[in-house]
Amino acid sequence: MSFDNLPQGTYWQSRFGNNPDNIGGNCHLYATVGSDESKKTVIMVDRGIKFGAPNGYNAVLASPEGLYDGVSALVVTHPHEDHLGAIKHDVEMGIKMPPIYGSPFTAAMLEKSLGAKGMAEIDMRVVEPNGTFEIGDMKITMFPVDHMPGARGLRMETPDSTIIHTGDFKFDETLRLG
């Protein structure tokens, strides 16, 4: 699905599941379309690798060809490979990355994955817990969730809706927010 020629509104598209049944999500596109084409905002949430095979280990990622077209920002919910693992591949392929937003721990793990040379090629923007930033006409708040240190959910406010993107989380009273 393209976000071109759509009526005014907010749209979502899952680009890749994270297991053999394509259930779950490790690459989502959210878009808002305004009253004219010049008022369109597209963000990507997560860019991970799909894991799983019936008999053994397998890692797959969706082709980056055309995936970033029109994308204003990439927001990473947490630093597990199924949510940021494809970023290294895309950088190594020479893909021009949009600004990347994530928690301090996510930024540190991405730096470990990419190395200093790879980090120099991206615009990493660290967002503290409950930090808010704006991309086009979307106001995004990254709130802590229990899953792992630095895991975040997203509250995305658009002109016509509010979207909660949970990322990965656990219902477990023994976990402490990291």
Residue pairs with C-beta under 8 A, 6 or more apart in sequence:
1 11
1 13
3 11
3 13
3 29
3 31
3 33
3 40
3 42
3 70
4 37
6 31
6 33
7 33
8 33
8 34
8 35
8 160
9 32
9 33
9 160
10 30
10 31
10 32
10 33
10 158
10 159
10 160
10 161
10 163
11 30
11 31
11 32
11 33
12 28
12 29
12 30
12 31
12 163
13 28
13 29
13 31
14 25
14 27
14 28
15 27
15 28
15 29
15 62
15 67
16 22
16 25
16 26
16 27
16 48
16 50
16 61
16 62
17 23
17 24
17 25
17 26
17 50
18 24
18 25
18 26
18 48
18 50
18 51
18 52
18 82
19 50
19 51
19 52
20 52
20 53
20 54
22 50
24 82
25 46
26 46
26 47
26 48
26 49
26 50
26 82
26 83
27 44
27 45
27 46
27 47
27 48
27 62
27 67
27 86
28 44
28 45
28 46
28 165
29 42
29 43
29 44
29 45
29 71
30 42
30 43
30 45
30 138
30 156
30 163
30 165
31 40
31 41
31 42
31 43
32 39
32 40
32 41
32 136
32 137
32 138
32 158
32 159
32 160
33 39
33 40
34 40
34 137
34 159
39 136
39 137
40 70
40 136
41 72
41 135
41 136
41 137
41 138
42 70
42 71
42 72
43 71
43 72
43 73
43 74
43 75
43 135
43 138
43 140
43 156
44 67
44 68
44 71
44 73
44 74
44 75
44 98
45 74
45 75
45 76
45 77
45 154
45 165
46 75
46 76
46 77
46 83
46 84
46 167
47 74
47 76
47 83
47 84
47 85
47 86
47 87
47 90
48 61
48 80
48 81
48 82
48 83
48 84
48 85
48 86
49 59
49 60
49 61
49 81
49 82
49 85
49 86
50 59
50 60
50 61
50 62
50 82
51 57
51 58
51 59
51 81
51 82
52 58
59 85
61 85
61 86
61 89
62 86
64 86
64 89
64 90
64 93
64 95
68 90
68 95
68 96
68 97
68 98
71 98
72 98
72 99
72 135
72 136
73 98
73 99
73 100
73 101
73 135
74 87
74 97
74 98
74 99
74 100
74 101
75 100
75 101
75 102
75 140
75 142
75 154
76 83
76 84
76 87
76 100
76 101
76 102
76 106
76 110
77 83
77 102
77 106
77 151
77 152
77 153
77 154
77 165
77 167
77 168
78 84
78 103
78 105
78 106
78 147
78 148
78 150
78 151
78 152
78 167
78 168
79 102
79 105
79 106
79 108
79 109
79 110
79 148
79 150
80 148
80 168
83 167
83 168
84 102
84 106
84 109
84 110
84 113
85 113
87 97
87 100
87 110
87 113
87 114
87 122
88 113
88 114
88 118
90 97
91 97
91 114
91 118
91 121
91 122
92 118
97 121
97 122
97 123
98 123
99 122
99 123
99 124
99 125
100 110
100 122
100 123
100 124
100 125
101 125
101 127
101 133
101 140
101 142
102 110
102 124
102 125
102 126
102 127
102 142
102 150
102 152
103 126
103 127
103 128
103 129
103 142
103 150
103 151
103 152
104 126
104 128
104 150
105 149
105 150
105 178
106 150
106 152
107 124
107 126
109 150
110 119
110 124
111 119
111 124
114 121
114 122
125 133
127 133
127 142
127 152
129 142
129 143
129 144
129 152
130 141
130 142
130 143
130 144
131 141
131 142
132 139
132 140
132 141
132 142
133 139
133 140
134 140
137 158
137 159
138 156
138 157
138 158
139 156
139 157
140 154
140 155
140 156
140 157
141 154
141 155
141 157
142 152
142 153
142 154
143 152
143 153
143 154
143 155
144 151
144 152
144 153
144 177
144 178
145 151
145 152
145 153
145 166
145 167
145 168
145 169
145 177
146 169
146 170
146 172
146 175
146 176
146 177
146 178
147 167
147 168
147 169
147 170
148 168
148 178
149 178
150 178
151 167
151 168
151 169
151 178
152 167
153 164
153 165
153 166
153 167
153 169
154 163
154 164
154 165
154 167
155 162
155 163
155 164
156 162
156 163
156 164
156 165
